[in-house]
Amino acid sequence: MKNHFRARKLTPITIAFGGCLALTSCYDTPRAVSSSGSQAASVEALLQTQASPSPGPATSYGVSGAKIAKVVFKSSSTTGSFDAPSAGGTVAKPGAGLQAVRLFNSDGTALSSGGPSAPTWPHWLTSVELGVSGPKNIAAPSADCARFADPGESAASQCLISFPASAPGQPSMIKPISCGGPSGFYRVSEYDCASSATTEGTGGPGDGVYVRVQLNRDPAVIAPGENLLAILEFSASGLHSAPLQPTDCVQNGQLKPEYCSDTSWKAFIKHTASDVVQPFLLLAPPLLVRMQSDTSAVGGAEVQTKQIVVPLAADPALSVFQISRISGADATNVEFKTACLGGKSAGNSPLCAGMILYSLTLMRF
């Protein structure tokens, strides 16, 4: 499909974010702290200075309506944006994903419940959907690939990680480490995705593991001069660190970060959900903590916060913001299988290699 950005002159903000697609800049470790750290706190302070008012009737809503909405990637009737998915996962096509039915203010208090038809739902946010793996999802058929973590997963999922010898002349040790996701949160276990032939993502309509945000670009709802700030909190984990030589990331003459990372995710902005376009931003790599290279912490223990400016004012037709899993490690790799499967029938090990999504705060400005 023709890329609708190809003939468009890039604005400075697009160039700035597009620069992260270069391999060297994408492997620079960004600032990342826990959700209670200074960066996240400063983001929350910024958002709370622009409180989300309760929207009035549609006739008076306009551009003065709620400017901030927070999606919590958790299956909970009170503290999460999603209800439990039906058995079998979701169909891999636009509109068929698991729909967000609750939104929150930036401070975690409730903003709206009942889905897009609720009177308190921001009119500028048409929908937010997730891809859940399972037999219905032909692009991600394993039920353990992309789903909400079970209550006992964090303690039950054990990965077998090799630790360096404690003293010269001593053998290395293999220790079991908990590597499941936090209860209720949306997590992606790379071993389970890779072992079930999950289709590589493109940012297009057929991706099986994704987050897709659909915006209402009616100028009476989002002013022509407004942009969108997307603040994503997530943990990206890998078994291995980044290679020292960029040539390790080259295959068939192409240099791509996903060729040398245990998990790869990208963000896309486009006109419609059916478009296939060039990526707007590389989310992962980098991976902050790696199982085999940093034995002082469990992979994924660090929460990253990324602020992404979506330049809506540059193109009045931009209406979709999508985050997609692109690829992961090779499930046939013995080291990967030993560590992340851990001798179990399924890995369920997103903290060994994978992704955990915590929240996405959307702010019009």
Buried (B, 14 or more C-beta within 10 A) or exposed (E): EEEBBEEEEEEEBBEEBBEBBEBEEBBEEEEBBBBEBEBBEEBBEBBEEEEBEEBEEEEEBBBEBBBBBBBBBBBBEEEBBBBBBEEBBBBBBBEBBBBBBBBBBBEEEEBBBEBBEEEBBBBBBBBBBBBBBBEBBEBBBBBBBBBBBBEEBBEEBBBBBBEEEEEEEEEEEEEEBBBBBBBBBBBBBBBBBBBBEBBBBBBBBBBBBBBBBBBBBEEEBBBEEBBBBBBBBBBBBBBBBBEEEBEEBBEEEEEBBBBBBBBBBBBBBBBEBEBBBBBBBBBBBBBBBBBBEBBEEBBBBBBBBBEBBBBBBBBEEBBBBBBBBBBBBEBEBEEBBBBBBBEBEBBBBBBBBBBBBBBBBBBBE
